[in-house]
């Protein structure tokens, strides 16, 4: 009854975070479908040559950024990551900075 303005505000905040993370993945060379009904992005990491599990494990070990291997959600998730954007914009921005550093190292070693 009284929460409509707060709901609209939250929806807009999630939309901004979603758009930012999806665009950031794309700029880093990881294509990502625009989710329409959740707060998870699902970027494709096949171009790195790493499996979903290898990518997620190395990313958390080297840059302290946690994602779920896409393979954890089933065979159709192989080659993808599940990244949650239900956190602050500042944390998402920092995660994207760290992901960029990680990808540079992966490209140099590959």
C-alpha positions in Angstrom: 0.0 0.0 0.0 2.8 2.4 0.9 5.8 0.7 -0.7 5.3 1.5 -4.4 7.9 4.3 -4.6 10.5 2.2 -2.8 9.8 -0.7 -5.2 10.2 1.6 -8.2 13.5 2.9 -6.7 14.8 -0.6 -6.1 13.8 -1.7 -9.6 15.7 1.2 -11.2 18.8 0.6 -9.0 18.9 -3.1 -10.2 18.4 -2.0 -13.8 21.4 0.3 -13.5 23.5 -2.4 -12.0 22.4 -5.0 -14.6 23.1 -2.7 -17.5 26.5 -1.7 -16.0 27.6 -5.3 -15.5 26.4 -6.6 -18.8 28.1 -3.7 -20.7 31.3 -4.2 -18.7 31.4 -7.9 -19.6 31.0 -6.9 -23.2 33.7 -4.3 -23.1 36.0 -6.9 -21.6 35.3 -9.2 -24.5 32.9 -11.5 -22.7 29.5 -11.5 -24.5 26.6 -11.4 -22.0 22.9 -11.7 -22.6 20.8 -9.0 -20.9 18.8 -10.7 -18.1 15.2 -9.6 -17.8 14.0 -11.2 -14.7 16.8 -12.0 -12.3 19.8 -10.4 -10.7 22.4 -12.8 -12.3 24.4 -12.1 -15.4 25.7 -15.1 -17.5 28.8 -14.0 -19.5 30.4 -16.4 -22.0 34.0 -17.1 -21.0 34.8 -19.6 -23.8 37.2 -17.2 -25.5 39.6 -17.4 -22.5 40.3 -21.1 -23.1 39.5 -21.9 -19.5 36.6 -24.1 -18.3 33.9 -22.4 -16.2 35.3 -24.1 -13.1 38.9 -23.1 -13.8 37.9 -19.5 -14.6 35.8 -19.1 -11.4 38.5 -20.8 -9.2 41.4 -18.7 -10.5 39.3 -15.5 -10.4 38.5 -15.9 -6.7 42.1 -17.1 -5.9 43.8 -14.3 -7.8 41.4 -11.4 -7.6 39.0 -12.3 -4.7 36.0 -12.0 -7.0 33.5 -14.8 -6.6 31.3 -16.2 -9.4 29.6 -19.5 -9.9 30.9 -21.7 -12.7 28.1 -21.9 -15.3 28.6 -25.7 -15.4 27.2 -25.8 -11.9 23.7 -25.0 -13.3 23.9 -27.8 -15.9 25.3 -28.7 -19.2 24.0 -25.6 -21.0 26.1 -23.5 -18.6 29.4 -24.9 -19.7 31.6 -22.0 -20.9 29.7 -19.4 -18.9 29.8 -17.8 -15.4 27.0 -16.9 -13.1 27.6 -13.4 -11.7 25.3 -11.8 -9.2 24.7 -8.1 -9.3 22.6 -7.9 -6.2 25.2 -5.8 -4.4 26.3 -2.2 -4.4 27.4 -0.5 -7.6 30.7 0.2 -6.0 31.4 -3.5 -5.4 30.3 -4.3 -9.0 32.7 -1.6 -10.4 35.6 -3.0 -8.3 34.8 -6.6 -9.4 34.9 -5.5 -13.0 38.2 -3.7 -12.5 39.6 -6.9 -10.9 38.1 -9.0 -13.7 39.9 -6.8 -16.3 43.2 -7.4 -14.6 42.6 -11.1 -14.4 41.6 -11.3 -18.1 44.9 -9.5 -19.1 46.9 -12.1 -17.3 44.9 -14.9 -18.9 45.5 -13.5 -22.3 49.2 -13.1 -21.7 49.6 -16.7 -20.5 47.4 -18.1 -23.2 
